[in-house]
Structures are given as structure tokens and as C-alpha cells.
Amino acid sequence: MARALKLCSGVEAVKKLRRAGWEIARHKGSHVMMVKEGYEYTLSIPQHPELGPGILRNLLKQAGLSVEEFNRL
């Protein structure tokens, strides 16, 4: 059974993605851009108090992470 996606803030999403091996490339305005060697995407994480489920799911898809993996980070 699939686990529910735990919503989080932009700051917490950046922390979790750093634990998954992503690095901050730059911080421009209200977005943090993250890169990881071997991945074609540059993740753009808005620094909102809470990220919506659609934004989070899109970020996870681009990052190659499952909901379970993200929740454990």
C-alpha cells in the first residue's frame, strides 16, 4: 500500500533533497535551484511555508525519488 506524501515547507524539502545527494546550485529570489550529477533536471524548490502536493510530487518525479524514500529522508 502506498504511503501518503507528507507535506513540508520549501526549507525542509531542500534539507531532505540534500540528504538524497542533491546540491544547492544557487538561490535566486524565492527559489532554491538544486542539481545532482547524472540527472538531467535542475530542481527549483519554492521557499514557501508549505509546498502543495502537486509541486512535491513533481519534484520527486524529477529527482527520481519515491514518496516512501522522500518521507524517510
mmJSON file of the N, C-alpha and C atoms, coordinates in Angstrom:
{"data_MODEL":{"atom_site":{
"group_PDB":["ATOM","ATOM","ATOM","ATOM","ATOM","ATOM","ATOM","ATOM","ATOM","ATOM","ATOM","ATOM","ATOM","ATOM","ATOM","ATOM","ATOM","ATOM","ATOM","ATOM","ATOM","ATOM","ATOM","ATOM","ATOM","ATOM","ATOM","ATOM","ATOM","ATOM","ATOM","ATOM","ATOM","ATOM","ATOM","ATOM","ATOM","ATOM","ATOM","ATOM","ATOM","ATOM","ATOM","ATOM","ATOM","ATOM","ATOM","ATOM","ATOM","ATOM","ATOM","ATOM","ATOM","ATOM","ATOM","ATOM","ATOM","ATOM","ATOM","ATOM","ATOM","ATOM","ATOM","ATOM","ATOM","ATOM","ATOM","ATOM","ATOM","ATOM","ATOM","ATOM","ATOM","ATOM","ATOM","ATOM","ATOM","ATOM","ATOM","ATOM","ATOM","ATOM","ATOM","ATOM","ATOM","ATOM","ATOM","ATOM","ATOM","ATOM","ATOM","ATOM","ATOM","ATOM","ATOM","ATOM","ATOM","ATOM","ATOM","ATOM","ATOM","ATOM","ATOM","ATOM","ATOM","ATOM","ATOM","ATOM","ATOM","ATOM","ATOM","ATOM","ATOM","ATOM","ATOM","ATOM","ATOM","ATOM","ATOM","ATOM","ATOM","ATOM","ATOM","ATOM","ATOM","ATOM","ATOM","ATOM","ATOM","ATOM","ATOM","ATOM","ATOM","ATOM","ATOM","ATOM","ATOM","ATOM","ATOM","ATOM","ATOM","ATOM","ATOM","ATOM","ATOM","ATOM","ATOM","ATOM","ATOM","ATOM","ATOM","ATOM","ATOM","ATOM","ATOM","ATOM","ATOM","ATOM","ATOM","ATOM","ATOM","ATOM","ATOM","ATOM","ATOM","ATOM","ATOM","ATOM","ATOM","ATOM","ATOM","ATOM","ATOM","ATOM","ATOM","ATOM","ATOM","ATOM","ATOM","ATOM","ATOM","ATOM","ATOM","ATOM","ATOM","ATOM","ATOM","ATOM","ATOM","ATOM","ATOM","ATOM","ATOM","ATOM","ATOM","ATOM","ATOM","ATOM","ATOM","ATOM","ATOM","ATOM","ATOM","ATOM","ATOM","ATOM","ATOM","ATOM","ATOM","ATOM","ATOM","ATOM","ATOM","ATOM","ATOM","ATOM","ATOM","ATOM","ATOM"],
"id":[1,2,3,4,5,6,7,8,9,10,11,12,13,14,15,16,17,18,19,20,21,22,23,24,25,26,27,28,29,30,31,32,33,34,35,36,37,38,39,40,41,42,43,44,45,46,47,48,49,50,51,52,53,54,55,56,57,58,59,60,61,62,63,64,65,66,67,68,69,70,71,72,73,74,75,76,77,78,79,80,81,82,83,84,85,86,87,88,89,90,91,92,93,94,95,96,97,98,99,100,101,102,103,104,105,106,107,108,109,110,111,112,113,114,115,116,117,118,119,120,121,122,123,124,125,126,127,128,129,130,131,132,133,134,135,136,137,138,139,140,141,142,143,144,145,146,147,148,149,150,151,152,153,154,155,156,157,158,159,160,161,162,163,164,165,166,167,168,169,170,171,172,173,174,175,176,177,178,179,180,181,182,183,184,185,186,187,188,189,190,191,192,193,194,195,196,197,198,199,200,201,202,203,204,205,206,207,208,209,210,211,212,213,214,215,216,217,218,219],
"type_symbol":["N","C","C","N","C","C","N","C","C","N","C","C","N","C","C","N","C","C","N","C","C","N","C","C","N","C","C","N","C","C","N","C","C","N","C","C","N","C","C","N","C","C","N","C","C","N","C","C","N","C","C","N","C","C","N","C","C","N","C","C","N","C","C","N","C","C","N","C","C","N","C","C","N","C","C","N","C","C","N","C","C","N","C","C","N","C","C","N","C","C","N","C","C","N","C","C","N","C","C","N","C","C","N","C","C","N","C","C","N","C","C","N","C","C","N","C","C","N","C","C","N","C","C","N","C","C","N","C","C","N","C","C","N","C","C","N","C","C","N","C","C","N","C","C","N","C","C","N","C","C","N","C","C","N","C","C","N","C","C","N","C","C","N","C","C","N","C","C","N","C","C","N","C","C","N","C","C","N","C","C","N","C","C","N","C","C","N","C","C","N","C","C","N","C","C","N","C","C","N","C","C","N","C","C","N","C","C","N","C","C","N","C","C","N","C","C","N","C","C"],
"label_atom_id":["N","CA","C","N","CA","C","N","CA","C","N","CA","C","N","CA","C","N","CA","C","N","CA","C","N","CA","C","N","CA","C","N","CA","C","N","CA","C","N","CA","C","N","CA","C","N","CA","C","N","CA","C","N","CA","C","N","CA","C","N","CA","C","N","CA","C","N","CA","C","N","CA","C","N","CA","C","N","CA","C","N","CA","C","N","CA","C","N","CA","C","N","CA","C","N","CA","C","N","CA","C","N","CA","C","N","CA","C","N","CA","C","N","CA","C","N","CA","C","N","CA","C","N","CA","C","N","CA","C","N","CA","C","N","CA","C","N","CA","C","N","CA","C","N","CA","C","N","CA","C","N","CA","C","N","CA","C","N","CA","C","N","CA","C","N","CA","C","N","CA","C","N","CA","C","N","CA","C","N","CA","C","N","CA","C","N","CA","C","N","CA","C","N","CA","C","N","CA","C","N","CA","C","N","CA","C","N","CA","C","N","CA","C","N","CA","C","N","CA","C","N","CA","C","N","CA","C","N","CA","C","N","CA","C","N","CA","C","N","CA","C","N","CA","C","N","CA","C","N","CA","C","N","CA","C"],
"label_alt_id":[null,null,null,null,null,null,null,null,null,null,null,null,null,null,null,null,null,null,null,null,null,null,null,null,null,null,null,null,null,null,null,null,null,null,null,null,null,null,null,null,null,null,null,null,null,null,null,null,null,null,null,null,null,null,null,null,null,null,null,null,null,null,null,null,null,null,null,null,null,null,null,null,null,null,null,null,null,null,null,null,null,null,null,null,null,null,null,null,null,null,null,null,null,null,null,null,null,null,null,null,null,null,null,null,null,null,null,null,null,null,null,null,null,null,null,null,null,null,null,null,null,null,null,null,null,null,null,null,null,null,null,null,null,null,null,null,null,null,null,null,null,null,null,null,null,null,null,null,null,null,null,null,null,null,null,null,null,null,null,null,null,null,null,null,null,null,null,null,null,null,null,null,null,null,null,null,null,null,null,null,null,null,null,null,null,null,null,null,null,null,null,null,null,null,null,null,null,null,null,null,null,null,null,null,null,null,null,null,null,null,null,null,null,null,null,null,null,null,null],
"label_comp_id":["MET","MET","MET","ALA","ALA","ALA","ARG","ARG","ARG","ALA","ALA","ALA","LEU","LEU","LEU","LYS","LYS","LYS","LEU","LEU","LEU","CYS","CYS","CYS","SER","SER","SER","GLY","GLY","GLY","VAL","VAL","VAL","GLU","GLU","GLU","ALA","ALA","ALA","VAL","VAL","VAL","LYS","LYS","LYS","LYS","LYS","LYS","LEU","LEU","LEU","ARG","ARG","ARG","ARG","ARG","ARG","ALA","ALA","ALA","GLY","GLY","GLY","TRP","TRP","TRP","GLU","GLU","GLU","ILE","ILE","ILE","ALA","ALA","ALA","ARG","ARG","ARG","HIS","HIS","HIS","LYS","LYS","LYS","GLY","GLY","GLY","SER","SER","SER","HIS","HIS","HIS","VAL","VAL","VAL","MET","MET","MET","MET","MET","MET","VAL","VAL","VAL","LYS","LYS","LYS","GLU","GLU","GLU","GLY","GLY","GLY","TYR","TYR","TYR","GLU","GLU","GLU","TYR","TYR","TYR","THR","THR","THR","LEU","LEU","LEU","SER","SER","SER","ILE","ILE","ILE","PRO","PRO","PRO","GLN","GLN","GLN","HIS","HIS","HIS","PRO","PRO","PRO","GLU","GLU","GLU","LEU","LEU","LEU","GLY","GLY","GLY","PRO","PRO","PRO","GLY","GLY","GLY","ILE","ILE","ILE","LEU","LEU","LEU","ARG","ARG","ARG","ASN","ASN","ASN","LEU","LEU","LEU","LEU","LEU","LEU","LYS","LYS","LYS","GLN","GLN","GLN","ALA","ALA","ALA","GLY","GLY","GLY","LEU","LEU","LEU","SER","SER","SER","VAL","VAL","VAL","GLU","GLU","GLU","GLU","GLU","GLU","PHE","PHE","PHE","ASN","ASN","ASN","ARG","ARG","ARG","LEU","LEU","LEU"],
"label_asym_id":["A","A","A","A","A","A","A","A","A","A","A","A","A","A","A","A","A","A","A","A","A","A","A","A","A","A","A","A","A","A","A","A","A","A","A","A","A","A","A","A","A","A","A","A","A","A","A","A","A","A","A","A","A","A","A","A","A","A","A","A","A","A","A","A","A","A","A","A","A","A","A","A","A","A","A","A","A","A","A","A","A","A","A","A","A","A","A","A","A","A","A","A","A","A","A","A","A","A","A","A","A","A","A","A","A","A","A","A","A","A","A","A","A","A","A","A","A","A","A","A","A","A","A","A","A","A","A","A","A","A","A","A","A","A","A","A","A","A","A","A","A","A","A","A","A","A","A","A","A","A","A","A","A","A","A","A","A","A","A","A","A","A","A","A","A","A","A","A","A","A","A","A","A","A","A","A","A","A","A","A","A","A","A","A","A","A","A","A","A","A","A","A","A","A","A","A","A","A","A","A","A","A","A","A","A","A","A","A","A","A","A","A","A","A","A","A","A","A","A"],
"label_entity_id":["1","1","1","1","1","1","1","1","1","1","1","1","1","1","1","1","1","1","1","1","1","1","1","1","1","1","1","1","1","1","1","1","1","1","1","1","1","1","1","1","1","1","1","1","1","1","1","1","1","1","1","1","1","1","1","1","1","1","1","1","1","1","1","1","1","1","1","1","1","1","1","1","1","1","1","1","1","1","1","1","1","1","1","1","1","1","1","1","1","1","1","1","1","1","1","1","1","1","1","1","1","1","1","1","1","1","1","1","1","1","1","1","1","1","1","1","1","1","1","1","1","1","1","1","1","1","1","1","1","1","1","1","1","1","1","1","1","1","1","1","1","1","1","1","1","1","1","1","1","1","1","1","1","1","1","1","1","1","1","1","1","1","1","1","1","1","1","1","1","1","1","1","1","1","1","1","1","1","1","1","1","1","1","1","1","1","1","1","1","1","1","1","1","1","1","1","1","1","1","1","1","1","1","1","1","1","1","1","1","1","1","1","1","1","1","1","1","1","1"],
"label_seq_id":[1,1,1,2,2,2,3,3,3,4,4,4,5,5,5,6,6,6,7,7,7,8,8,8,9,9,9,10,10,10,11,11,11,12,12,12,13,13,13,14,14,14,15,15,15,16,16,16,17,17,17,18,18,18,19,19,19,20,20,20,21,21,21,22,22,22,23,23,23,24,24,24,25,25,25,26,26,26,27,27,27,28,28,28,29,29,29,30,30,30,31,31,31,32,32,32,33,33,33,34,34,34,35,35,35,36,36,36,37,37,37,38,38,38,39,39,39,40,40,40,41,41,41,42,42,42,43,43,43,44,44,44,45,45,45,46,46,46,47,47,47,48,48,48,49,49,49,50,50,50,51,51,51,52,52,52,53,53,53,54,54,54,55,55,55,56,56,56,57,57,57,58,58,58,59,59,59,60,60,60,61,61,61,62,62,62,63,63,63,64,64,64,65,65,65,66,66,66,67,67,67,68,68,68,69,69,69,70,70,70,71,71,71,72,72,72,73,73,73],
"pdbx_PDB_ins_code":[null,null,null,null,null,null,null,null,null,null,null,null,null,null,null,null,null,null,null,null,null,null,null,null,null,null,null,null,null,null,null,null,null,null,null,null,null,null,null,null,null,null,null,null,null,null,null,null,null,null,null,null,null,null,null,null,null,null,null,null,null,null,null,null,null,null,null,null,null,null,null,null,null,null,null,null,null,null,null,null,null,null,null,null,null,null,null,null,null,null,null,null,null,null,null,null,null,null,null,null,null,null,null,null,null,null,null,null,null,null,null,null,null,null,null,null,null,null,null,null,null,null,null,null,null,null,null,null,null,null,null,null,null,null,null,null,null,null,null,null,null,null,null,null,null,null,null,null,null,null,null,null,null,null,null,null,null,null,null,null,null,null,null,null,null,null,null,null,null,null,null,null,null,null,null,null,null,null,null,null,null,null,null,null,null,null,null,null,null,null,null,null,null,null,null,null,null,null,null,null,null,null,null,null,null,null,null,null,null,null,null,null,null,null,null,null,null,null,null],
"Cartn_x":[0.842,0.0,0.888,0.576,1.379,1.155,2.235,2.143,1.781,1.147,0.754,1.973,1.96,3.036,2.916,3.988,3.995,4.364,3.466,3.74,4.795,5.554,6.606,6.836,7.648,8.0,9.098,9.344,10.43,11.774,11.969,13.236,13.453,12.399,12.513,12.73,12.096,12.294,13.754,14.363,15.775,16.649,16.37,17.145,17.033,15.821,15.616,16.333,16.247,16.9,18.425,18.95,20.404,20.817,19.988,20.276,20.255,19.496,19.407,20.511,21.429,22.572,22.481,21.407,21.274,22.042,22.588,23.364,22.704,22.839,22.319,23.251,22.697,23.472,23.415,22.231,22.06,20.729,20.623,19.396,19.025,17.942,17.543,16.126,15.982,14.665,14.117,12.914,12.282,12.408,13.347,13.545,14.992,15.156,16.475,16.607,17.678,17.938,18.92,18.578,19.412,19.778,20.996,21.487,22.085,22.165,22.799,23.437,24.67,25.389,24.645,24.508,23.831,22.345,21.804,20.384,20.233,19.253,19.056,18.333,17.65,16.844,17.622,17.275,17.646,16.359,16.354,15.149,15.015,13.819,13.532,12.539,13.029,12.193,11.767,10.46,9.985,10.106,10.469,10.665,9.402,8.324,7.035,6.922,6.045,5.848,5.348,4.554,4.117,4.003,4.635,4.563,3.332,2.616,1.435,1.818,0.871,1.17,1.575,1.002,1.364,2.805,3.232,4.618,5.573,5.258,6.122,6.223,5.103,5.12,5.934,5.813,6.595,8.089,8.459,9.859,10.396,9.603,10.033,10.222,9.327,9.442,10.736,11.015,12.234,13.481,13.383,14.535,14.731,13.759,13.869,13.655,12.84,12.559,11.112,10.876,9.505,8.999,7.691,7.099,7.682,7.836,8.38,9.802,10.612,12.005,12.041,11.225,11.203,10.754,9.708,9.193,10.246,11.116,12.145,13.327,13.53,14.701,14.564],
"Cartn_y":[-1.18,0.0,1.243,2.203,3.421,4.303,4.882,5.774,7.164,7.926,9.291,10.2,11.138,12.114,13.089,13.224,14.166,15.542,16.503,17.855,18.5,19.405,20.077,21.465,22.233,23.569,23.447,24.532,24.556,24.322,24.881,24.708,23.24,22.568,21.154,20.3,20.654,19.907,19.985,21.164,21.329,20.444,20.41,19.57,18.099,17.647,16.249,15.922,16.807,16.564,16.572,17.389,17.366,16.019,15.446,14.116,13.056,13.322,12.38,12.61,13.542,13.75,14.944,15.704,16.911,18.045,18.946,20.08,21.385,22.382,23.705,24.334,24.666,25.31,26.83,27.315,28.757,29.011,30.194,30.643,31.946,31.942,33.139,33.513,34.682,35.118,34.177,33.677,32.8,31.324,30.992,29.604,29.159,27.916,27.303,26.333,26.456,25.565,24.492,23.222,22.104,21.22,20.696,19.821,18.56,17.513,16.266,15.662,15.247,14.659,13.442,13.372,12.248,12.458,13.6,13.89,15.059,14.951,15.992,17.223,17.081,18.175,19.045,20.312,21.211,21.431,21.051,21.204,22.646,23.183,24.534,24.422,24.664,24.49,25.848,26.155,27.421,27.382,28.489,28.55,29.037,28.295,28.61,27.916,28.414,27.761,26.326,26.035,24.668,24.475,23.419,23.099,22.238,22.523,21.742,20.35,19.411,18.039,17.915,18.728,18.669,19.079,20.139,20.603,19.537,18.989,17.973,16.725,16.253,15.051,15.29,16.483,16.801,16.826,17.417,17.443,16.024,15.175,13.8,13.041,13.245,12.585,13.005,14.314,14.82,14.33,14.188,13.767,12.255,11.516,10.063,9.423,10.053,9.545,9.095,8.033,7.617,8.406,8.35,9.009,8.421,7.099,6.434,6.886,6.982,7.427,8.856,9.734,11.134,11.252,10.505,10.562,10.096,9.163,8.645,9.594,10.508,11.397,12.408],
"Cartn_z":[0.0,0.0,0.0,-0.86,-0.958,0.263,0.719,1.871,1.391,2.25,1.918,1.911,1.012,0.918,2.08,2.841,3.962,3.423,3.576,3.109,3.992,3.397,4.148,3.551,4.223,3.733,2.682,1.969,0.999,1.66,2.841,3.569,3.914,4.395,4.749,3.504,2.393,1.143,0.697,0.827,0.454,1.343,2.638,3.568,3.18,2.872,2.511,1.201,0.23,-1.056,-0.911,-0.02,0.228,0.809,1.672,2.224,1.122,0.053,-1.074,-2.103,-1.812,-2.696,-3.621,-3.55,-4.375,-3.727,-4.544,-4.048,-4.472,-3.62,-3.961,-4.989,-6.144,-7.2,-7.032,-6.707,-6.492,-5.801,-5.249,-4.599,-5.263,-6.033,-6.761,-6.34,-5.763,-5.317,-4.26,-4.51,-3.528,-3.895,-4.778,-5.2,-4.998,-4.574,-4.465,-5.632,-6.401,-7.522,-7.064,-7.337,-6.899,-8.087,-8.059,-9.128,-8.516,-9.349,-8.938,-10.174,-10.024,-11.143,-11.668,-12.985,-13.601,-13.819,-13.399,-13.583,-14.538,-15.434,-16.439,-15.894,-14.785,-14.26,-13.269,-13.252,-12.169,-11.393,-10.135,-9.323,-8.858,-8.939,-8.485,-7.333,-6.122,-4.938,-4.389,-4.469,-3.905,-2.386,-1.811,-0.366,0.338,0.121,0.734,2.088,2.962,4.265,4.135,3.078,2.811,1.307,0.807,-0.615,-0.855,-1.909,-2.252,-2.719,-2.664,-3.055,-4.525,-5.404,-6.817,-7.053,-6.391,-6.52,-5.977,-4.809,-4.208,-5.082,-5.592,-6.44,-7.716,-8.293,-9.483,-9.147,-8.026,-7.605,-7.39,-6.752,-6.503,-7.811,-8.749,-10.048,-10.74,-10.737,-11.364,-10.631,-9.313,-8.505,-8.513,-9.046,-9.072,-7.713,-6.884,-5.538,-5.425,-4.68,-4.395,-3.179,-2.974,-1.815,-0.536,-0.501,0.691,0.974,-0.078,0.104,0.641,0.063,0.488,1.945,2.308,3.685,4.695,4.296,5.21,5.381,4.435,4.498,5.622],
"occupancy":[1.0,1.0,1.0,1.0,1.0,1.0,1.0,1.0,1.0,1.0,1.0,1.0,1.0,1.0,1.0,1.0,1.0,1.0,1.0,1.0,1.0,1.0,1.0,1.0,1.0,1.0,1.0,1.0,1.0,1.0,1.0,1.0,1.0,1.0,1.0,1.0,1.0,1.0,1.0,1.0,1.0,1.0,1.0,1.0,1.0,1.0,1.0,1.0,1.0,1.0,1.0,1.0,1.0,1.0,1.0,1.0,1.0,1.0,1.0,1.0,1.0,1.0,1.0,1.0,1.0,1.0,1.0,1.0,1.0,1.0,1.0,1.0,1.0,1.0,1.0,1.0,1.0,1.0,1.0,1.0,1.0,1.0,1.0,1.0,1.0,1.0,1.0,1.0,1.0,1.0,1.0,1.0,1.0,1.0,1.0,1.0,1.0,1.0,1.0,1.0,1.0,1.0,1.0,1.0,1.0,1.0,1.0,1.0,1.0,1.0,1.0,1.0,1.0,1.0,1.0,1.0,1.0,1.0,1.0,1.0,1.0,1.0,1.0,1.0,1.0,1.0,1.0,1.0,1.0,1.0,1.0,1.0,1.0,1.0,1.0,1.0,1.0,1.0,1.0,1.0,1.0,1.0,1.0,1.0,1.0,1.0,1.0,1.0,1.0,1.0,1.0,1.0,1.0,1.0,1.0,1.0,1.0,1.0,1.0,1.0,1.0,1.0,1.0,1.0,1.0,1.0,1.0,1.0,1.0,1.0,1.0,1.0,1.0,1.0,1.0,1.0,1.0,1.0,1.0,1.0,1.0,1.0,1.0,1.0,1.0,1.0,1.0,1.0,1.0,1.0,1.0,1.0,1.0,1.0,1.0,1.0,1.0,1.0,1.0,1.0,1.0,1.0,1.0,1.0,1.0,1.0,1.0,1.0,1.0,1.0,1.0,1.0,1.0,1.0,1.0,1.0,1.0,1.0,1.0],
"B_iso_or_equiv":[0.0,0.0,0.0,0.0,0.0,0.0,0.0,0.0,0.0,0.0,0.0,0.0,0.0,0.0,0.0,0.0,0.0,0.0,0.0,0.0,0.0,0.0,0.0,0.0,0.0,0.0,0.0,0.0,0.0,0.0,0.0,0.0,0.0,0.0,0.0,0.0,0.0,0.0,0.0,0.0,0.0,0.0,0.0,0.0,0.0,0.0,0.0,0.0,0.0,0.0,0.0,0.0,0.0,0.0,0.0,0.0,0.0,0.0,0.0,0.0,0.0,0.0,0.0,0.0,0.0,0.0,0.0,0.0,0.0,0.0,0.0,0.0,0.0,0.0,0.0,0.0,0.0,0.0,0.0,0.0,0.0,0.0,0.0,0.0,0.0,0.0,0.0,0.0,0.0,0.0,0.0,0.0,0.0,0.0,0.0,0.0,0.0,0.0,0.0,0.0,0.0,0.0,0.0,0.0,0.0,0.0,0.0,0.0,0.0,0.0,0.0,0.0,0.0,0.0,0.0,0.0,0.0,0.0,0.0,0.0,0.0,0.0,0.0,0.0,0.0,0.0,0.0,0.0,0.0,0.0,0.0,0.0,0.0,0.0,0.0,0.0,0.0,0.0,0.0,0.0,0.0,0.0,0.0,0.0,0.0,0.0,0.0,0.0,0.0,0.0,0.0,0.0,0.0,0.0,0.0,0.0,0.0,0.0,0.0,0.0,0.0,0.0,0.0,0.0,0.0,0.0,0.0,0.0,0.0,0.0,0.0,0.0,0.0,0.0,0.0,0.0,0.0,0.0,0.0,0.0,0.0,0.0,0.0,0.0,0.0,0.0,0.0,0.0,0.0,0.0,0.0,0.0,0.0,0.0,0.0,0.0,0.0,0.0,0.0,0.0,0.0,0.0,0.0,0.0,0.0,0.0,0.0,0.0,0.0,0.0,0.0,0.0,0.0,0.0,0.0,0.0,0.0,0.0,0.0],
"pdbx_formal_charge":[null,null,null,null,null,null,null,null,null,null,null,null,null,null,null,null,null,null,null,null,null,null,null,null,null,null,null,null,null,null,null,null,null,null,null,null,null,null,null,null,null,null,null,null,null,null,null,null,null,null,null,null,null,null,null,null,null,null,null,null,null,null,null,null,null,null,null,null,null,null,null,null,null,null,null,null,null,null,null,null,null,null,null,null,null,null,null,null,null,null,null,null,null,null,null,null,null,null,null,null,null,null,null,null,null,null,null,null,null,null,null,null,null,null,null,null,null,null,null,null,null,null,null,null,null,null,null,null,null,null,null,null,null,null,null,null,null,null,null,null,null,null,null,null,null,null,null,null,null,null,null,null,null,null,null,null,null,null,null,null,null,null,null,null,null,null,null,null,null,null,null,null,null,null,null,null,null,null,null,null,null,null,null,null,null,null,null,null,null,null,null,null,null,null,null,null,null,null,null,null,null,null,null,null,null,null,null,null,null,null,null,null,null,null,null,null,null,null,null],
"auth_seq_id":[1,1,1,2,2,2,3,3,3,4,4,4,5,5,5,6,6,6,7,7,7,8,8,8,9,9,9,10,10,10,11,11,11,12,12,12,13,13,13,14,14,14,15,15,15,16,16,16,17,17,17,18,18,18,19,19,19,20,20,20,21,21,21,22,22,22,23,23,23,24,24,24,25,25,25,26,26,26,27,27,27,28,28,28,29,29,29,30,30,30,31,31,31,32,32,32,33,33,33,34,34,34,35,35,35,36,36,36,37,37,37,38,38,38,39,39,39,40,40,40,41,41,41,42,42,42,43,43,43,44,44,44,45,45,45,46,46,46,47,47,47,48,48,48,49,49,49,50,50,50,51,51,51,52,52,52,53,53,53,54,54,54,55,55,55,56,56,56,57,57,57,58,58,58,59,59,59,60,60,60,61,61,61,62,62,62,63,63,63,64,64,64,65,65,65,66,66,66,67,67,67,68,68,68,69,69,69,70,70,70,71,71,71,72,72,72,73,73,73],
"auth_comp_id":["MET","MET","MET","ALA","ALA","ALA","ARG","ARG","ARG","ALA","ALA","ALA","LEU","LEU","LEU","LYS","LYS","LYS","LEU","LEU","LEU","CYS","CYS","CYS","SER","SER","SER","GLY","GLY","GLY","VAL","VAL","VAL","GLU","GLU","GLU","ALA","ALA","ALA","VAL","VAL","VAL","LYS","LYS","LYS","LYS","LYS","LYS","LEU","LEU","LEU","ARG","ARG","ARG","ARG","ARG","ARG","ALA","ALA","ALA","GLY","GLY","GLY","TRP","TRP","TRP","GLU","GLU","GLU","ILE","ILE","ILE","ALA","ALA","ALA","ARG","ARG","ARG","HIS","HIS","HIS","LYS","LYS","LYS","GLY","GLY","GLY","SER","SER","SER","HIS","HIS","HIS","VAL","VAL","VAL","MET","MET","MET","MET","MET","MET","VAL","VAL","VAL","LYS","LYS","LYS","GLU","GLU","GLU","GLY","GLY","GLY","TYR","TYR","TYR","GLU","GLU","GLU","TYR","TYR","TYR","THR","THR","THR","LEU","LEU","LEU","SER","SER","SER","ILE","ILE","ILE","PRO","PRO","PRO","GLN","GLN","GLN","HIS","HIS","HIS","PRO","PRO","PRO","GLU","GLU","GLU","LEU","LEU","LEU","GLY","GLY","GLY","PRO","PRO","PRO","GLY","GLY","GLY","ILE","ILE","ILE","LEU","LEU","LEU","ARG","ARG","ARG","ASN","ASN","ASN","LEU","LEU","LEU","LEU","LEU","LEU","LYS","LYS","LYS","GLN","GLN","GLN","ALA","ALA","ALA","GLY","GLY","GLY","LEU","LEU","LEU","SER","SER","SER","VAL","VAL","VAL","GLU","GLU","GLU","GLU","GLU","GLU","PHE","PHE","PHE","ASN","ASN","ASN","ARG","ARG","ARG","LEU","LEU","LEU"],
"auth_asym_id":["A","A","A","A","A","A","A","A","A","A","A","A","A","A","A","A","A","A","A","A","A","A","A","A","A","A","A","A","A","A","A","A","A","A","A","A","A","A","A","A","A","A","A","A","A","A","A","A","A","A","A","A","A","A","A","A","A","A","A","A","A","A","A","A","A","A","A","A","A","A","A","A","A","A","A","A","A","A","A","A","A","A","A","A","A","A","A","A","A","A","A","A","A","A","A","A","A","A","A","A","A","A","A","A","A","A","A","A","A","A","A","A","A","A","A","A","A","A","A","A","A","A","A","A","A","A","A","A","A","A","A","A","A","A","A","A","A","A","A","A","A","A","A","A","A","A","A","A","A","A","A","A","A","A","A","A","A","A","A","A","A","A","A","A","A","A","A","A","A","A","A","A","A","A","A","A","A","A","A","A","A","A","A","A","A","A","A","A","A","A","A","A","A","A","A","A","A","A","A","A","A","A","A","A","A","A","A","A","A","A","A","A","A","A","A","A","A","A","A"],
"auth_atom_id":["N","CA","C","N","CA","C","N","CA","C","N","CA","C","N","CA","C","N","CA","C","N","CA","C","N","CA","C","N","CA","C","N","CA","C","N","CA","C","N","CA","C","N","CA","C","N","CA","C","N","CA","C","N","CA","C","N","CA","C","N","CA","C","N","CA","C","N","CA","C","N","CA","C","N","CA","C","N","CA","C","N","CA","C","N","CA","C","N","CA","C","N","CA","C","N","CA","C","N","CA","C","N","CA","C","N","CA","C","N","CA","C","N","CA","C","N","CA","C","N","CA","C","N","CA","C","N","CA","C","N","CA","C","N","CA","C","N","CA","C","N","CA","C","N","CA","C","N","CA","C","N","CA","C","N","CA","C","N","CA","C","N","CA","C","N","CA","C","N","CA","C","N","CA","C","N","CA","C","N","CA","C","N","CA","C","N","CA","C","N","CA","C","N","CA","C","N","CA","C","N","CA","C","N","CA","C","N","CA","C","N","CA","C","N","CA","C","N","CA","C","N","CA","C","N","CA","C","N","CA","C","N","CA","C","N","CA","C","N","CA","C","N","CA","C","N","CA","C","N","CA","C","N","CA","C"],
"pdbx_PDB_model_num":[1,1,1,1,1,1,1,1,1,1,1,1,1,1,1,1,1,1,1,1,1,1,1,1,1,1,1,1,1,1,1,1,1,1,1,1,1,1,1,1,1,1,1,1,1,1,1,1,1,1,1,1,1,1,1,1,1,1,1,1,1,1,1,1,1,1,1,1,1,1,1,1,1,1,1,1,1,1,1,1,1,1,1,1,1,1,1,1,1,1,1,1,1,1,1,1,1,1,1,1,1,1,1,1,1,1,1,1,1,1,1,1,1,1,1,1,1,1,1,1,1,1,1,1,1,1,1,1,1,1,1,1,1,1,1,1,1,1,1,1,1,1,1,1,1,1,1,1,1,1,1,1,1,1,1,1,1,1,1,1,1,1,1,1,1,1,1,1,1,1,1,1,1,1,1,1,1,1,1,1,1,1,1,1,1,1,1,1,1,1,1,1,1,1,1,1,1,1,1,1,1,1,1,1,1,1,1,1,1,1,1,1,1,1,1,1,1,1,1]
}}}
